[in-house]
Each structure stands twice: as C-alpha cells, then as structure tokens.
Amino acid sequence: MSKKKIITFGEYIRGLREQVGLPLRKIAAQLDIDPSLLGKIERSQRQPTKEQIKKLAEIFKQDEHFLLSENLSDLIANKIIEEGSDIDILRVAEQKVNYFKKKKNG
C-alpha cells in the first residue's frame, strides 16, 4: 500500500502547469497577475486569493473545493509551525469548529 505524497499547494499547481506544458507567463496572464507572483505562489512564498484559486480550478479543470482545501491546509500547517504549537492543537480546533457550527446554526 503506497502513501499519498505530501506536497504544498504551490507544488501541486506547478505540477499541473508543467503537465500541460505551459510557461508561467501564460497561466499568469489568464490569472491577470504578474508571472513573478505566480512563481511565488508555486514556491509557497505567497498565498493566492480565493478568486485566483477559483480561476486556477477552471484553467486546470480541477475541483475548486479540493484546491481551496489544499491551500487552507498549507495555511494551517504553517501557522502551527510559526506558533511553535504541536499537532494536538488540531483536536482543539476541531472541537471549536463543531462548536461554532452549532452556534451559527442555532
């Protein structure tokens, strides 16, 4: 049984772009951003906007929810590392998500 390879959102996008054989500038033009910004997104040095993720999903015919989840997981993982927290914080966060959902839904 093989494990799923863990990669960042940016690495995933770079892989998609390379699979279709398009240079940064062509995808960046479709996103209406500078190629250097797309390069930073691919290297995980900048975070894309939700609108850019939506457009990337269209360009690469990917599930938008999947791309949003991949990007958000990068943000959460990086925040945990920045704060010097450990993985246990995710259990607490899960409990709070459930609490907030119940509170919101009445």
SVG drawing of the C-alpha trace seen along z (x, -y; Angstrom):
<svg xmlns="http://www.w3.org/2000/svg" viewBox="-31 -42 41 44">
<polyline fill="none" stroke="black" stroke-width="0.4" points="0.0,0.0 1.6,-3.3 1.3,-6.5 0.0,-9.7 2.9,-12.0 2.5,-15.2 3.2,-18.4 2.3,-22.0 -0.5,-23.8 2.2,-25.7 4.0,-22.5 0.6,-21.0 -0.1,-24.0 3.4,-23.9 2.9,-20.2 -0.4,-20.9 1.2,-23.7 4.1,-21.5 1.8,-18.6 0.1,-20.8 3.4,-22.2 2.6,-25.9 5.1,-28.6 4.4,-30.7 3.6,-33.7 0.7,-32.0 -1.0,-30.9 -0.2,-34.2 -1.8,-36.1 -5.0,-34.0 -5.0,-34.9 -4.3,-38.6 -1.2,-38.6 2.5,-39.1 4.4,-35.9 6.7,-36.6 3.7,-36.5 2.6,-33.1 6.2,-31.9 6.0,-32.9 2.7,-31.1 4.3,-28.0 7.2,-28.3 4.8,-28.8 6.2,-32.3 2.8,-34.0 -0.8,-32.9 -3.2,-33.0 -6.6,-34.8 -9.8,-32.7 -10.5,-34.3 -7.2,-33.1 -7.8,-29.6 -11.2,-29.6 -9.6,-30.6 -6.8,-28.0 -9.5,-25.4 -11.1,-26.5 -7.8,-26.6 -6.6,-23.2 -10.1,-21.6 -9.7,-20.8 -12.2,-20.7 -12.4,-24.2 -13.2,-22.8 -10.1,-20.5 -7.8,-23.4 -9.3,-25.6 -8.8,-22.8 -5.2,-22.2 -4.4,-25.9 -6.1,-26.2 -4.2,-23.1 -0.9,-24.9 -2.0,-28.0 -3.0,-25.9 0.2,-23.9 2.4,-27.0 0.5,-28.8 1.0,-25.8 4.8,-25.8 5.1,-29.6 3.4,-29.5 5.6,-26.6 2.5,-24.5 2.1,-20.8 -0.4,-18.7 -2.7,-18.5 -3.9,-21.9 -5.9,-20.4 -8.1,-18.4 -8.9,-21.6 -9.6,-23.4 -11.9,-20.6 -13.9,-20.9 -14.2,-24.7 -15.2,-24.2 -18.1,-22.0 -19.0,-24.5 -19.0,-27.4 -21.1,-25.5 -23.7,-24.6 -23.8,-28.2 -24.2,-29.5 -26.9,-27.1 -28.9,-27.8"/>
</svg>
